[in-house]
Amino acid sequence: MSYDETQATQKVPPPQAGPPPPPPEPPGFVLQDAWPWLALLGILAVAGLLVWLFVLRDRNDKGPVVPAVVGLHQQQAISELTGRGFNVKVVRAPANRPAGIVISQIPGGGTRLDSGQTVTLHVSNGHPVTVAPTTTTATTTAGRTTTRSSTQTVPVTTAPVPDVVGQDDVSGAGQVEAAGFVAETSPVTTSGTPGSIVQEDPAAGTDEKIGSVVRLGVAVGSNRPSASVPNVVGQKAPAARAALLGAKLTVRTEYKKGPAKSVGVVLSQSPSAGSTAPAYSQVTIVVGS
């Protein structure tokens, strides 16, 4: 056998298979392709924020804005609030501020409330907060002595009647009520300036019980134009009196027993709302007690 034959008859081993090819790579995500999507997401985020600011947020803030009246005189504060459509509750208490000054309000200025809701004003009655002397108590337990100190606020039950003769009826009556009294105003025929206070009973400086009535005579003048009677039913008595005085009327307060929710609230009035009367005519309000 020749060399060529021998070579032909020999089995040539098949070529060995190499490692399997790697799996195809997913298509690449080029960074520059992401910018349009990122821009779109940014636009959507800004749009959502604007919708919340101008639409959704306002759904929880309906109604007129409560004005900030802290620091104002009581009558001015009541006028500001009732002019916005709110009812007003006045709470008088000792404070280190002049009589009649609003020292706090609930809710605060800038809050939104529905018309007809109540804003509570805390008003100084002109008396500083009086604190009783500190009381020290020593207690001995199991050989140990514990010392405790306590102070108590002394309640004010009387106050001097402020001098308001010569002032206009709105500010004078406001000072009387800020001192803790109920101002009862009535027309007086005199040559004094119309709307000015010409009489006061009890006299200025007299110590009277908080909550008692101080009667004020209001000059009507010789020429009395017509005044329209506002509707004060449903308002708190101090706010109702302020509204009537502001309409150039005087006011007398009567009381009637009623349910707890009617305490301090005007139940009826005479003359009725919408009627006309000569300026400084007296309107009677009936308040729940």
Secondary structure, DSSP 8 states (H G I E B T S, - for coil): --HHHHHHHS--------------------HHHHHHHHHHHHHHHHHHHHHIIIIIGGGGS-S-B----TTSBHHHHHHHHHHTT-EEEEEEE--SS-TTBEEEEES-TT-B--TT-EEEEEEE-S----B---EEEEEEETTEEEEEEE--B----EEE----TTSBHHHHHHHHHHTT-EEEEEEE-SSS-TTBEEEEES-TT-EEETT-EEEEEEE--S---EEE----TTSBHHHHHHHHHHTT-EEEEEEE---GGGBTBEEEEES-TT-EEETT-EEEEEEE-
